[in-house]
Amino acid sequence: IDFDLILENIKDLNSLVGEGISQIEHTPRGARLRWPEPLPLTLYQNGIVVGNGAFRPYQHPSAQQCLQDIMDGYFPSELQPRYPDGI
């Protein structure tokens, strides 16, 4: 696993979705600025945790797919149904 590539691609993906940029949230009385909620990705020596999900060892197929998506420069495909515009 190329951790340097993963970290670099995460930085690039974060900039694509506007990390650090507030978004307009419409409310019944107008609108307000809202900061996007981050989704943590924790890399351990022997596995990963995405958000509040379960620990997955690197040998697990879903962990391998998640990291491969990131190494290929894409958002993890497992997140697309919940975050179609990226997270």
Buried (B, 14 or more C-beta within 10 A) or exposed (E): EEEEBBEBBBEEBBEEBEEEEEEEEEEEEEEEEEEBEEBEBEBEEEBBBBEEBEEBEBEBEBBBEBBEBBBEEEBBEEBBEEEEEBB
